[in-house]
């Protein structure tokens, strides 16, 4: 997926996630399944053809009563005569074709909307994956920056310790100063271990979101990946919620519910279908019955063609009840649209506020780093000339380290705010384009 030397870019992580993450795969499977659901609806408008076959043995034939007037031997006495044959076989085929069924027509109209609904749902899932992966990616990046900061602080402290220890060995320094630096190095090493543990957790989280095996090593890109994408000038646009996938999905859901209402209303319409069947039947008093007429087996063709009309008259107001239920669904959807519109506007305004604050804090932290570096340089010079104690030098180093960490955290805040703003504007896909 990427080389360890170059590092994993955000786009690489996003492409990998959309191809491997389970939720993204499930969304594509849902889209594939929607095609099969559409085919199922379309099948109702096509002819239904079935083959039939059967073999029956009648150990006791049904007796039929004939009037006594037909009795030649005992006039007036009812006769009981068995009709039929012991063995009955048939092979046939039946065909049914809907000629008019309003629910079928409505279902066919809804088929296209069903596909579009699942496409939007798949897009929403992809946007969720993009948001999760981007946030996890920058958490890893900032953690790496903090580790780089503490490594720099450790190197600087080790250099100072080497100088102080040399002075102490030459009788020009104090043992307590060396001990102080040893304590600081031990504390820095402990902090570094904590940062490394946190980095491992963030990396595992990123691997999970992109669908990478947990045991596979990962290395993300360097400092260039953190450059801001949004400026204060980008925050003057107004929000159009129609671009949000959530709104498109609700609109499509409302459209499908309208089709559902039409399908229920179709129950008031009559239905007309064509039916036809053909069968080849055989009758015999002995088995096998396939020996032919010369041995008592009689075979003959049977065929019918008909029109079937069904006119709904009264079903206990069941259809009206279902219509009322769908009307309630539509009213709930309108409330969902209104609530989602408010939520999206809130997200957008909050994202704009966070962006403004993050940019201001980032600029201030950059100035703070420059000032802390200047203070450290001056304090180091004063310490070398004996004008400042070691504690001032250590405080100045700590101040620079804290400023660098605060700058890294403000970079993460800015990146997360950018992601939220892109989400609010429906532009998360720009991260992979």
VMD Tcl script that draws the C-alpha trace (Angstrom):
set ca {
  {0.00 0.00 0.00}
  {2.85 2.40 0.77}
  {6.56 2.40 1.35}
  {7.90 2.83 4.84}
  {10.31 5.47 3.59}
  {7.70 7.72 1.98}
  {5.02 7.16 4.60}
  {1.30 6.69 4.26}
  {-0.50 9.73 2.84}
  {-4.06 10.49 3.92}
  {-5.41 9.76 0.43}
  {-3.71 6.36 0.48}
  {-5.34 5.57 3.82}
  {-8.76 6.66 2.54}
  {-8.52 4.62 -0.66}
  {-7.40 1.61 1.33}
  {-10.27 2.03 3.79}
  {-12.93 2.30 1.08}
  {-11.62 -0.94 -0.41}
  {-11.01 -2.96 2.76}
  {-13.05 -1.61 5.68}
  {-15.96 -3.91 6.54}
  {-18.57 -1.16 6.73}
  {-17.66 0.08 3.25}
  {-17.84 -3.47 1.90}
  {-21.25 -3.97 3.53}
  {-22.54 -0.77 1.92}
  {-21.48 -2.03 -1.51}
  {-23.16 -5.37 -0.80}
  {-26.35 -3.53 0.14}
  {-26.16 -1.71 -3.19}
  {-25.65 -5.00 -5.00}
  {-28.56 -6.53 -3.10}
  {-30.80 -3.65 -4.16}
  {-30.42 -4.78 -7.78}
  {-31.75 -8.19 -6.82}
  {-34.65 -6.58 -4.98}
  {-35.46 -4.58 -8.10}
  {-35.36 -7.75 -10.18}
  {-37.81 -9.31 -7.74}
  {-40.26 -6.42 -8.24}
  {-39.90 -6.60 -12.01}
  {-40.64 -10.32 -11.97}
  {-44.22 -9.59 -10.94}
  {-44.83 -8.01 -14.34}
  {-43.46 -11.03 -16.22}
  {-45.28 -14.29 -17.03}
  {-45.27 -16.90 -14.28}
  {-44.80 -20.40 -15.74}
  {-44.86 -23.59 -13.68}
  {-44.67 -27.24 -14.57}
  {-46.85 -29.77 -12.72}
  {-46.94 -33.50 -12.43}
  {-48.64 -36.06 -10.28}
  {-49.44 -39.74 -9.84}
  {-52.37 -40.81 -7.63}
  {-53.66 -44.20 -6.57}
  {-57.27 -44.48 -5.40}
  {-57.74 -47.67 -3.33}
  {-61.40 -46.71 -2.74}
  {-63.14 -44.87 -5.54}
  {-65.73 -42.24 -4.73}
  {-69.29 -43.62 -5.06}
  {-71.90 -41.52 -6.85}
  {-75.69 -41.93 -6.43}
  {-77.88 -42.20 -9.53}
  {-81.66 -41.75 -9.43}
  {-83.72 -44.93 -9.20}
  {-85.41 -44.12 -12.50}
  {-82.15 -45.02 -14.21}
  {-81.95 -48.42 -12.49}
  {-82.78 -51.02 -15.20}
  {-83.01 -53.97 -12.83}
  {-84.72 -52.44 -9.79}
  {-86.63 -49.34 -10.97}
  {-87.02 -46.72 -8.26}
  {-84.00 -47.95 -6.24}
  {-81.06 -45.54 -6.04}
  {-77.90 -46.91 -7.61}
  {-74.39 -46.36 -6.16}
  {-71.75 -46.44 -8.90}
  {-68.01 -45.84 -8.61}
  {-66.67 -43.41 -11.19}
  {-63.02 -43.03 -12.09}
  {-59.97 -45.25 -12.32}
  {-57.65 -46.68 -9.70}
  {-54.61 -44.90 -11.17}
  {-54.49 -41.26 -12.28}
  {-51.40 -39.53 -13.75}
  {-50.99 -36.05 -15.18}
  {-48.24 -33.85 -16.59}
  {-48.90 -30.19 -17.29}
  {-47.78 -26.59 -17.49}
  {-49.54 -23.44 -16.21}
  {-49.08 -19.80 -17.20}
  {-50.24 -16.66 -15.39}
  {-49.74 -13.14 -16.70}
  {-50.79 -9.95 -14.93}
  {-52.66 -7.73 -17.38}
  {-53.55 -4.97 -14.95}
  {-52.27 -4.67 -11.39}
  {-51.72 -1.14 -10.14}
  {-49.40 -2.32 -7.35}
  {-47.06 -3.87 -9.94}
  {-46.91 -0.62 -11.91}
  {-46.16 1.33 -8.73}
  {-43.48 -1.16 -7.77}
  {-41.76 -0.71 -11.11}
  {-41.74 3.07 -10.63}
  {-40.23 2.64 -7.18}
  {-37.47 0.37 -8.50}
  {-35.30 3.24 -9.74}
  {-35.76 5.17 -6.49}
  {-34.80 2.06 -4.52}
  {-31.49 1.84 -6.38}
  {-30.83 5.54 -5.81}
  {-31.65 5.15 -2.11}
  {-29.02 2.44 -1.66}
  {-26.52 4.47 -3.69}
  {-27.01 7.39 -1.32}
  {-26.78 5.09 1.68}
  {-23.50 3.70 0.34}
  {-22.24 7.26 -0.17}
  {-23.18 8.17 3.41}
  {-21.28 5.15 4.69}
  {-18.22 6.18 2.67}
  {-18.40 9.69 4.13}
  {-18.53 8.24 7.64}
  {-15.47 6.12 6.84}
  {-13.64 9.17 5.45}
  {-14.39 11.16 8.61}
  {-13.26 8.36 10.93}
  {-10.09 7.59 8.99}
  {-9.10 11.25 8.62}
  {-9.53 11.92 12.33}
  {-7.60 8.79 13.32}
  {-4.87 9.62 10.79}
  {-4.20 13.06 12.26}
  {-4.30 11.70 15.81}
  {-1.43 9.41 14.83}
  {0.38 12.26 13.12}
  {0.16 14.58 16.14}
  {1.28 11.77 18.45}
  {4.34 11.30 16.25}
  {5.04 15.05 16.45}
  {4.88 14.95 20.23}
  {7.32 12.06 20.26}
  {9.62 14.04 17.97}
  {9.34 17.00 20.37}
  {10.26 14.95 23.41}
  {13.14 13.32 21.50}
  {14.47 16.78 20.75}
  {14.10 17.75 24.40}
  {15.93 14.59 25.48}
  {18.81 15.31 23.08}
  {19.09 18.89 24.32}
  {18.99 17.78 27.95}
  {21.65 15.13 27.32}
  {23.90 17.76 25.73}
  {23.45 20.04 28.73}
  {24.12 17.14 31.11}
  {27.32 16.27 29.27}
  {28.53 19.85 29.70}
  {27.51 20.03 33.40}
  {29.00 16.64 34.12}
  {32.29 17.71 32.50}
  {32.31 20.82 34.64}
  {31.60 18.74 37.74}
  {34.42 16.29 36.95}
  {36.77 19.27 36.53}
  {35.64 20.76 39.85}
  {33.78 23.62 38.20}
  {30.22 22.33 38.65}
  {27.90 20.94 41.27}
  {26.82 17.34 41.71}
  {23.24 18.46 42.43}
  {23.02 20.00 38.98}
  {24.00 16.68 37.41}
  {21.41 14.91 39.58}
  {18.70 17.34 38.52}
  {19.43 16.63 34.88}
  {19.40 12.87 35.54}
  {15.97 13.22 37.17}
  {14.72 15.19 34.21}
  {16.04 12.60 31.75}
  {14.32 9.81 33.67}
  {11.05 11.76 33.64}
  {11.40 12.46 29.92}
  {12.05 8.78 29.23}
  {8.90 7.86 31.16}
  {6.88 10.46 29.24}
  {8.28 9.16 25.98}
  {7.20 5.61 26.86}
  {3.69 6.85 27.60}
  {3.60 8.66 24.25}
  {4.79 5.52 22.45}
  {2.05 3.46 24.12}
  {-0.56 6.03 23.12}
  {0.84 6.05 19.58}
  {0.42 2.27 19.36}
  {-3.22 2.62 20.41}
  {-3.89 5.36 17.83}
  {-2.16 3.33 15.12}
  {-4.28 0.27 15.95}
  {-7.39 2.44 15.78}
  {-6.33 3.75 12.37}
  {-5.64 0.21 11.14}
  {-9.10 -0.84 12.30}
  {-10.81 2.02 10.48}
  {-9.00 1.34 7.21}
  {-9.37 -2.43 7.45}
  {-5.65 -3.18 7.80}
  {-4.46 -6.20 9.80}
  {-3.50 -5.10 13.31}
  {-0.15 -6.88 13.16}
  {0.91 -5.08 9.96}
  {3.31 -2.13 10.51}
  {2.16 1.34 9.48}
  {4.05 4.57 8.95}
  {2.23 7.77 8.01}
  {3.62 10.72 6.09}
  {5.71 13.52 7.54}
  {5.16 17.16 8.35}
  {3.77 18.21 4.96}
  {0.60 16.30 5.68}
  {-0.36 18.82 8.38}
  {-0.53 21.98 6.30}
  {-3.94 23.70 6.78}
  {-6.45 23.43 3.96}
  {-8.90 26.06 5.22}
  {-8.37 29.77 5.83}
  {-10.60 32.39 7.41}
  {-11.62 33.50 3.91}
  {-13.23 30.10 3.34}
  {-15.69 30.64 6.20}
  {-17.83 33.27 4.51}
  {-19.90 30.80 2.47}
  {-23.48 30.09 3.46}
  {-24.62 26.52 3.99}
  {-26.89 24.76 1.51}
  {-28.13 21.63 3.28}
  {-29.35 20.15 -0.03}
  {-25.76 19.09 -0.72}
  {-25.63 16.94 2.40}
  {-26.08 13.23 1.78}
  {-28.23 12.96 4.90}
  {-30.78 15.34 3.36}
  {-30.69 13.57 0.00}
  {-31.27 10.29 1.78}
  {-34.28 11.66 3.66}
  {-35.72 13.09 0.46}
  {-35.31 9.76 -1.28}
  {-36.86 7.99 1.70}
  {-39.85 10.32 1.47}
  {-40.16 9.53 -2.23}
  {-40.13 5.80 -1.51}
  {-42.78 6.26 1.18}
  {-44.97 8.07 -1.36}
  {-44.63 5.05 -3.63}
  {-45.52 2.86 -0.68}
  {-48.69 4.90 -0.24}
  {-49.52 4.49 -3.92}
  {-48.99 0.73 -3.58}
  {-51.47 0.63 -0.70}
  {-53.97 2.73 -2.68}
  {-53.62 0.21 -5.51}
  {-55.58 -2.21 -3.33}
  {-58.70 -0.21 -4.27}
  {-58.11 -0.99 -7.96}
  {-59.37 -4.16 -9.66}
  {-56.83 -6.64 -10.98}
  {-56.97 -8.55 -14.22}
  {-54.82 -11.52 -15.15}
  {-54.60 -14.10 -17.89}
  {-54.28 -17.77 -17.01}
  {-53.69 -20.79 -19.20}
  {-52.85 -24.39 -18.55}
  {-52.24 -27.53 -20.49}
  {-52.01 -31.04 -19.07}
  {-51.74 -34.59 -20.37}
  {-53.62 -37.03 -18.18}
  {-53.75 -40.79 -17.99}
  {-56.29 -43.09 -16.31}
  {-56.04 -46.82 -15.68}
  {-57.19 -49.50 -13.26}
  {-53.77 -51.18 -13.30}
  {-50.15 -50.10 -12.92}
  {-48.13 -49.15 -14.81}
  {-50.54 -46.87 -16.62}
  {-48.16 -46.14 -19.47}
  {-48.92 -49.35 -21.40}
  {-51.39 -47.74 -23.80}
  {-55.08 -47.94 -24.60}
  {-54.87 -51.55 -25.76}
  {-54.07 -52.53 -22.16}
  {-56.64 -50.32 -20.43}
  {-54.70 -47.07 -20.08}
  {-56.40 -43.97 -21.45}
  {-54.43 -40.78 -22.14}
  {-55.95 -37.45 -23.21}
  {-55.15 -33.72 -23.38}
  {-56.74 -31.05 -21.20}
  {-56.30 -27.31 -21.71}
  {-57.97 -24.13 -20.45}
  {-57.49 -20.42 -21.05}
  {-59.17 -17.77 -18.92}
  {-59.32 -14.22 -17.65}
  {-59.41 -13.59 -13.92}
  {-60.93 -10.38 -12.61}
  {-60.81 -9.38 -8.96}
  {-62.80 -6.37 -7.79}
  {-62.22 -5.26 -4.17}
  {-65.49 -4.39 -2.44}
  {-64.95 -4.41 1.34}
  {-62.05 -5.59 3.49}
  {-62.98 -4.20 6.88}
  {-61.22 -0.85 6.26}
  {-57.85 -2.62 6.26}
  {-56.64 -0.58 3.28}
  {-57.70 2.70 4.90}
  {-55.83 1.73 8.06}
  {-52.66 1.02 6.07}
  {-53.01 4.37 4.29}
  {-53.28 6.15 7.63}
  {-50.14 4.37 8.82}
  {-48.22 5.54 5.74}
  {-49.48 9.10 6.28}
  {-48.04 8.98 9.80}
  {-44.69 7.81 8.34}
  {-44.70 10.79 5.98}
  {-45.41 13.20 8.83}
  {-42.55 11.69 10.83}
  {-40.25 12.07 7.84}
  {-41.11 15.77 7.59}
  {-40.13 16.14 11.24}
  {-36.88 14.27 10.53}
  {-36.15 16.67 7.66}
  {-36.75 19.71 9.87}
  {-34.65 18.29 12.71}
  {-31.83 17.25 10.36}
  {-31.80 20.72 8.79}
  {-31.37 22.29 12.23}
  {-28.66 19.79 13.15}
  {-26.72 20.38 9.94}
  {-26.86 24.16 10.40}
  {-25.67 23.72 13.99}
  {-22.77 21.52 12.84}
  {-21.81 24.09 10.22}
  {-21.83 27.05 12.61}
  {-19.91 25.08 15.24}
  {-17.35 23.99 12.63}
  {-16.84 27.58 11.48}
  {-16.35 28.72 15.08}
  {-13.89 25.89 15.76}
  {-11.95 26.71 12.58}
  {-11.64 30.37 13.54}
  {-10.48 29.53 17.05}
  {-8.11 26.81 15.85}
  {-6.42 29.12 13.32}
  {-5.99 31.86 15.92}
  {-4.64 29.42 18.51}
  {-2.28 27.86 15.96}
  {-0.85 31.25 15.03}
  {-0.45 32.19 18.68}
  {1.27 28.89 19.45}
  {3.66 29.46 16.56}
  {4.60 32.84 18.01}
  {4.85 31.24 21.44}
  {7.36 28.67 20.11}
  {9.48 31.43 18.59}
  {9.39 33.37 21.86}
  {10.18 30.28 23.95}
  {13.12 29.49 21.68}
  {14.42 33.04 22.08}
  {14.09 32.82 25.86}
  {15.91 29.47 25.88}
  {18.77 30.85 23.77}
  {19.18 33.85 26.06}
  {18.94 31.72 29.20}
  {21.51 29.28 27.84}
  {23.93 32.12 27.14}
  {23.37 33.59 30.61}
  {23.91 30.18 32.18}
  {27.21 29.71 30.34}
  {28.32 33.09 31.62}
  {27.20 32.27 35.15}
  {24.38 34.83 35.12}
  {21.52 32.33 35.42}
  {21.04 29.20 37.56}
  {20.43 25.77 36.11}
  {16.78 25.87 37.19}
  {16.18 28.81 34.83}
  {17.72 26.84 31.99}
  {15.54 23.80 32.74}
  {12.44 25.98 33.02}
  {13.21 27.53 29.64}
  {13.61 24.08 28.07}
  {10.34 22.93 29.59}
  {8.59 26.04 28.31}
  {9.81 25.38 24.76}
  {8.78 21.73 25.00}
  {5.33 22.67 26.30}
  {4.94 25.22 23.51}
  {5.86 22.66 20.88}
  {3.32 20.17 22.29}
  {0.64 22.85 22.46}
  {1.36 23.69 18.82}
  {0.99 20.02 17.85}
  {-2.31 19.78 19.72}
  {-3.57 22.97 18.05}
  {-2.67 21.41 14.68}
  {-4.85 18.41 15.56}
  {-7.67 20.72 16.64}
  {-7.42 22.56 13.34}
  {-7.41 19.38 11.29}
  {-10.44 17.96 13.11}
  {-12.24 21.28 12.69}
  {-11.43 21.21 8.97}
  {-12.86 17.69 8.69}
  {-16.04 18.79 10.48}
  {-16.37 21.81 8.21}
  {-15.96 19.67 5.08}
  {-18.57 17.29 6.45}
  {-20.94 20.16 7.22}
  {-20.58 21.43 3.64}
  {-20.95 17.96 2.14}
  {-17.40 18.04 0.74}
  {-15.70 15.15 2.54}
  {-15.01 13.47 -0.79}
  {-12.60 16.31 -1.61}
  {-10.12 14.57 0.71}
  {-9.72 11.75 -1.82}
  {-10.16 13.73 -5.05}
}
mol new
graphics top color blue
foreach p $ca { graphics top sphere $p radius 0.5 }
foreach p [lrange $ca 0 end-1] q [lrange $ca 1 end] { graphics top cylinder $p $q radius 0.2 }
display resetview
